[in-house]
Amino acid sequence: MTPLSVVIITKNEEKNIGTCIDAVREIADEILVLDSFSTDNTEHICREKGVRFEQHAFDGHIQQKNRAKDLAAQPWVLSLDADEKPDDTLLHNIKSLKGQNFPGNVHGYSMNRLNFYCGKPIKTCGWYPDTKLRLWKKESGTWTGTNPHDRFELNPGLALAHLEGDILHNTYPAHADMVRQADKFAHIAAAQFSIKPLLWLIFKMLFSPIFKFTKNYLVNQGFLDGKTGFQICRYQAIEVFNKYRLAIGLKFR
C-alpha cells in the first residue's frame, strides 16, 4: 500500500484544525501541519493529536503550500486547508487508490469542493463543483497562481484523473467571516496587482465587479439561494472592487 502525506497550512485555526486532522487519520500515513506562528491554541491541538508540526513565517499562500509539499515525507500528497475535510465517498476512493498503489500512469487527482455558508451547502453562485487538484505524486508539479488564489499544476505531459466525492469546505461559518475574508483577500490581491498600469486598474475596478455579480447571481443561479445567494454574490463583487481600488491606492503611496 503506497503511503500518503496529508499536508495542512495553518494560522490561528483552533476552531478547525482538530476536525480536519481527525477526518483524515484513516487515510494518512503522515499528517503534516505547517503553521505560521499561530497565537491561539492551534499548536497545542496539533501536538496533542500527535501530528508532525512545523513552523515557518507566512510569505504567501503559494509559497507556504509549496513549502509544505516539499516537507512531506511520503511519495503521494493530499493538500487540505484547515477548514476542509473529505466526505465519506472521497475518503473511500482515496483509500481504494492507496490499496491499489495508485495504479496506472496518473500523477494527480482532482476532486470537487462543496462550500458552506452559515452551515448551508451552496451549489450556486459559482461555488460548485469548484474542482480542485489536491492529490498528487510529490514531485509531479507545483503550486502556482496569484496570491491568495493558489492552484496546483502538474508538470507538462503528466496525466490527471478525477475522483468522486467532495471536499467539505466550512468556508464561512457566519456572515462576519465572509466580510473579513473578502477584506483580507482584497488586500493580499491588491499587493499583487499594484504593479499593473493605472488605466487598466481603473477599468477593472469599474467593470469587473459588475461582471462578477452578474455572472454568479444570474448565470450561476445565485438567485436560487434567495437572500443567501444575493449576499454571497454581493461580497464576491465587493472583494473584486476593493482589490483594484486598493491597488490604485498603493500606486500613489
ABEGO torsion letter per residue (X at the ends): XBBBBBBBBBBGAAAAAAAAAAAAAAABABBBBBBBGBABAAAAAAAAAGBBBBBBBBAEAAAAAAAAAAABABABBBBBBAABBBBAAAAAAAAAAAAAGGBEABABBBBBBBBBBGGBBBABGGAOAGBBBABBBAAABBBBEBOABBBBBBBBGBBBBBBBEBBBBBABABAAAAAAAAAAAAAAAAAAAAABBAAAAAAAAAAAAAAAAAAAAAAAGAAAAEAAAAAAAAAAAAAAAAAAAAAAAAAAX
